[in-house]
Amino acid sequence: MKKLLLLGVLVALLAAPFFLKPYGIYLLTLWVVMTIAAIGLNLTLGYAGQISLAQGAFVGIGAYTGALLTTQGWPLWCAFVIATLLSLAIGWLLGYPALRVQHHYLAFVTLSFATLVFLMLRNEEWLTKGVYGISGIPRPTLLGWSAKGPVAFYFFCLAILAQVSAATWWLVRSPWGRAFTALRENAMRADSLGVDTRRYTLMAFAFGSAIGGIAGVLYAPLVQFIEPTAFNLNLSLNLLLMVMVGGSGYFLGPFLGAAVSVLLPEWLRFGSEGLYLIFYAIAVMVLMAFCPSGLLGLAQRVFRR
């Protein structure tokens, strides 16, 4: 049943853009990009148990890196490599406070980092152009195939999502992934069993941040104009919401959570006479109150019964 369901979803994703208007294709592509960013946060928070409110900042770092390079004529694959390595290095450094503080203290540390990145993006005009933003961000052309159109760029982003998902699937089922899970469940017990908790904490932040940078490189050519406000704390909180609503620690949680956060408000808008945000907020509060493990956790409980 699971295989048939996944096959049906895959067929729907491949066929959907041919039946949607440009705005619908844009929303679907935005869902793909936000899913990639949420996968990175789920790796850090859901599997390794490290609270982070800085994922939106890494999306911003990736977006600005990609925008600055591609507008100067650099190929997109170079932007991917540089943004990924830069986010990986900064995420590794951000993991050091997690070696000393935990829980809400760590949340405040990552919140401070996100605020710092936002202030740098806004104030360092010599590099980021500040509040004026960066426009004219080109979409890629690969081996003669142009991804400038909405449908073509959607499939390009979908291919990147497939690669990120496959790499994450392998990672969480590797010895590294099992070490992440042991770190989440009980760090002291994992340390007593020989798990290098220090190294795996840093790796959790680094890998999750790198995936956030990849999402940022895709976000920049999607909107083709970026400015600092798009990467403030609201984006980090929205990504956190995606992970929690979909199901923290579930592989498919970011996919479902991003759909709820990106697509559901747009669907509710057409039939709620301007009250869609109220309905959306109530639905999220009820879900978190009665099922903190998210939609996938709720589904698992129902099937068990």
C-alpha positions in Angstrom: 0.0 0.0 0.0 2.8 2.4 0.8 4.6 1.7 -2.5 1.3 2.2 -4.4 0.7 5.5 -2.5 4.2 6.8 -3.2 3.9 5.8 -6.9 0.6 7.7 -7.1 2.2 10.8 -5.5 5.1 10.6 -7.9 2.8 10.4 -10.9 0.8 13.3 -9.6 3.9 15.4 -9.2 5.1 14.6 -12.7 1.7 15.3 -14.3 0.5 18.3 -12.2 2.4 21.1 -13.9 0.7 20.3 -17.2 -2.7 21.0 -15.7 -1.8 24.1 -13.7 -1.6 27.8 -14.5 1.7 29.6 -14.0 0.9 30.6 -10.4 0.0 27.1 -9.6 3.3 25.9 -11.0 5.1 28.5 -9.0 3.4 27.3 -5.8 4.3 23.7 -6.6 8.0 24.7 -7.2 8.0 26.7 -4.0 6.8 23.5 -2.2 9.7 21.6 -3.7 12.2 24.2 -2.5 10.8 24.5 1.0 10.7 20.7 1.2 14.4 20.6 0.6 15.0 23.2 3.3 12.7 21.3 5.7 14.6 18.0 5.0 17.8 19.7 6.3 16.0 20.9 9.4 14.5 17.5 10.0 17.9 16.0 9.9 19.2 18.4 12.5 16.1 18.5 14.7 14.1 15.4 14.0 16.9 12.8 13.8 19.7 14.4 15.9 17.4 16.2 18.4 19.3 19.6 18.1 16.9 22.6 18.1 17.7 25.1 15.4 15.9 28.4 14.6 18.6 29.3 12.0 17.5 27.2 9.0 16.0 30.2 7.3 19.4 32.0 7.6 21.1 29.2 5.7 18.5 29.4 3.0 19.4 33.1 2.8 23.1 32.3 2.7 22.5 29.9 -0.2 20.2 32.3 -2.0 22.6 35.2 -1.8 25.6 33.1 -2.8 23.8 31.7 -5.8 22.4 35.1 -6.8 25.7 36.9 -6.5 27.6 34.3 -8.5 25.0 33.6 -11.3 24.4 37.3 -11.9 28.1 37.7 -12.5 28.1 34.9 -15.1 29.1 31.9 -13.0 27.4 28.6 -13.9 24.8 27.3 -11.5 26.7 24.2 -10.6 29.5 26.3 -9.2 27.0 28.2 -7.1 25.7 24.9 -5.8 29.1 23.7 -4.8 30.2 27.0 -3.2 26.9 27.6 -1.3 26.8 24.0 0.0 30.4 24.2 1.2 29.9 27.6 2.8 26.7 26.5 4.5 28.4 23.3 5.6 31.3 25.2 7.2 29.1 27.8 8.9 26.8 25.1 10.2 29.7 23.2 11.6 30.8 26.3 13.5 27.2 26.9 14.7 27.2 23.4 16.1 29.9 24.3 18.7 27.4 26.1 21.0 25.3 22.9 20.9 28.2 21.1 22.7 27.6 23.3 25.8 23.9 24.3 25.8 20.8 22.4 25.0 17.0 22.8 24.5 15.7 26.4 24.8 19.2 27.8 25.4 20.4 26.3 22.1 17.2 27.8 20.4 18.3 31.3 21.6 21.8 30.8 20.3 20.5 29.8 16.8 18.0 32.6 17.0 20.8 35.1 17.6 22.7 33.7 14.6 19.6 34.0 12.4 19.3 37.7 13.5 22.9 38.3 12.8 22.7 36.9 9.3 19.6 39.0 8.6 21.3 42.2 9.8 24.3 41.5 7.6 22.1 40.9 4.6 20.3 44.2 5.2 23.2 46.4 6.2 26.2 45.2 4.1 25.2 46.9 0.9 28.7 46.6 -0.6 28.1 42.9 -0.8 24.3 42.1 -0.7 22.9 45.5 -2.0 21.0 45.7 1.2 17.3 46.6 1.1 17.5 47.2 -2.7 17.9 43.4 -3.2 19.3 41.5 -6.2 17.2 41.3 -9.3 17.6 39.6 -12.7 18.7 36.3 -11.2 19.0 33.9 -14.2 17.6 30.4 -14.4 20.0 27.6 -15.4 20.7 26.2 -18.8 22.2 22.7 -18.7 23.8 21.0 -21.7 21.7 23.0 -24.1 18.5 22.4 -22.1 17.0 25.6 -20.8 15.1 25.7 -17.5 13.9 29.3 -17.9 10.2 28.3 -18.3 8.1 27.6 -15.2 7.5 23.9 -16.1 11.2 23.3 -17.0 12.4 24.9 -13.8 9.9 22.9 -11.8 11.3 19.7 -13.1 14.8 20.9 -12.5 14.0 21.6 -8.8 12.1 18.2 -8.6 15.3 16.5 -9.8 17.3 18.2 -7.1 14.7 17.2 -4.5 15.0 13.6 -5.7 18.8 13.6 -5.3 18.6 15.3 -1.8 16.0 12.8 -0.7 18.0 9.8 -1.9 21.1 11.1 -0.1 19.2 11.8 3.1 17.5 8.3 2.9 21.0 6.8 2.7 22.3 8.9 5.5 19.6 8.2 8.0 20.0 4.5 7.5 23.8 4.5 7.6 25.8 4.2 10.9 25.8 8.0 11.0 22.0 8.2 11.0 21.8 5.6 13.8 24.3 7.7 15.7 22.1 10.8 15.2 19.1 8.9 16.5 21.1 7.7 19.6 22.1 11.3 20.2 18.5 12.4 20.0 17.2 9.7 22.4 19.8 10.0 25.1 23.2 11.8 24.6 24.7 10.4 27.8 23.8 6.8 27.0 25.1 7.2 23.5 28.4 8.6 24.8 28.6 5.6 27.2 28.2 3.2 24.2 31.1 4.8 22.4 29.3 7.3 20.1 31.4 10.4 19.6 28.5 12.8 20.5 30.7 15.8 19.9 31.5 15.0 16.3 27.9 13.8 15.5 26.4 17.0 17.0 28.6 19.1 14.7 27.8 16.8 11.7 24.0 17.2 12.3 24.3 20.9 12.2 26.6 20.9 9.2 24.6 18.5 7.0 21.3 20.2 7.8 22.7 23.6 7.1 24.2 22.4 3.8 20.8 21.2 2.6 19.4 24.5 3.6 22.0 26.2 1.4 21.0 24.0 -1.5 17.4 25.1 -1.1 18.5 28.7 -1.1 20.3 28.3 -4.4 17.1 27.1 -6.0 14.9 29.8 -4.3 16.9 32.7 -5.8 16.2 31.8 -9.5 12.6 30.8 -8.6 11.6 34.3 -7.5 14.4 36.0 -9.5 14.6 38.8 -7.0 15.8 38.4 -3.4 16.0 40.9 -0.5 16.7 40.4 3.2 13.1 40.4 4.5 12.5 37.0 2.8 15.1 35.4 5.1 14.1 36.8 8.5 13.0 34.8 11.5 9.6 34.1 9.9 11.1 31.8 7.4 13.0 29.8 10.1 9.7 29.5 12.2 7.8 28.5 9.1 10.4 25.7 8.4 10.2 24.6 12.0 6.4 24.5 11.6 6.8 22.3 8.5 8.9 19.8 10.3 6.7 19.7 13.4 3.4 19.5 11.5 4.6 16.8 9.1 6.2 14.8 11.8 9.6 15.4 13.3 11.9 12.5 12.8 9.8 11.0 10.0 11.5 10.8 6.6 8.3 12.0 4.8 7.5 14.6 7.4 9.0 17.5 5.6 7.1 16.6 2.4 3.8 16.6 4.1 4.6 19.6 6.4 5.7 21.8 3.5 2.5 20.9 1.6 0.5 22.0 4.6 2.4 25.2 5.0 2.8 26.2 1.4 -0.2 24.8 -0.4 -3.0 24.5 2.2 -3.3 28.3 2.9 -3.7 28.9 -0.9 -6.4 26.3 -1.2 -8.2 27.6 1.8 -8.1 31.2 0.5 -10.5 30.5 -2.3 -13.4 29.3 -0.1 -13.0 31.0 3.2 -13.8 34.7 2.3 -10.6 36.0 3.8 -10.7 33.9 6.9 -8.3 31.2 5.6 -5.4 32.2 7.9 -7.7 31.9 11.0 -8.8 28.4 9.9 -5.2 27.5 9.1 -3.9 28.6 12.5 -6.7 26.8 14.4 -6.0 23.6 12.5 -2.3 23.8 13.4 -3.0 24.5 17.0 -5.4 21.6 17.4 -3.0 19.3 15.7 -0.1 20.3 17.9 -2.2 20.1 21.0 -3.6 16.6 20.4 -0.8 15.1 18.3 2.6 16.6 18.9 4.2 14.0 16.7 2.6 15.6 13.6 0.4 14.3 10.9 2.5 11.2 10.2 2.5 10.4 13.9 -1.2 10.7 14.0 -1.6 8.4 11.0 0.7 5.9 12.6 -1.4 5.9 15.8 -4.6 5.4 13.8 -3.2 2.5 11.8 -2.0 0.8 15.0 -5.4 1.0 16.5 
